[in-house]
Amino acid sequence: MSGRLPGELRRLLGPTGPDVGCDVCFDELDRYVELELAGADAEAAVPGMRAHLEGCPACAEEHEALIALVAHDASG
């Protein structure tokens, strides 16, 4: 198997690196998304967030919804 695991398997296995956890994710998600959309290094600002989003379907869903909402607000 290649070094990259399919998304479903990655979610089942959980994060491979530092993981911020759901509480920190909830607290930092707004800032993280703003940094992402601004083209900044969001992972450097909130280390472990990317790993958490890859391993937590609930938080990943919130992340995608927030990106869509902010992108929609910015275009309108």
N, C-alpha and C positions, 0 to 999 in steps of 0.2 A: 504494500500500500504506500502511496506517496506520503510526503511529510505533511500534507494538508488534509485534514479530516473533513468529511461532509458535515454540513451545518447541524443536522439532527444529532449526529454522533458527538460533535463538540458540545452541544447543549447538554446531552446526557452525561458526559464525562466531567463537565464543569470547567472552570477556568484553569489554565495551565500556569498562570503567573499570579501576581498579587491581585486580589479581588477586593474592591471597596465594600461590598455588601449592599444590601437593599436600602438600609437606612441612610448611608452616605450617598448612595446613588440618588435617592429621593431628594436629599438636601442640596445636591450639587448639579442635578440634571439641567436646570434652567441655564446656569452659567456654562455648563459643558456644551450645550446645544448652541448658545450664542457664540461661543468661541469657535466651534466647528463651522458655523455658517459664516463667520467673519474670516475664515481661512487661517485661524491661529492654531497653534499646537494644543488642542484641548486635552490630549492625553498627558502632556507635560504638566498642565495646570491641575489635573485631577488624576494622578497616577492610579492605575488599576481599574478605571472606569470602563475602558474598552473591553478588558477581560470580563468584567462583570456583565456588560451588555451582551457579550457573546455567549455567556453561560446562563443567563437568567431571562427566560422568555417573557415574563411579566414586565420586567424593567425595559427590555428591548422594545416591547410593544409601546410602552410609554414614551420611549426615546423617539421612535418613528412617528408617533402621533404628535409629539411636540415639534419635531422638525417640520412636519406638514403644516401645522398651525402657524408657526413662525414664518415659514416660507409664504404661506397664503397671505398673512397679514402684511408682509413686506411687498407683495406684488399688488396689493389692493389699496 
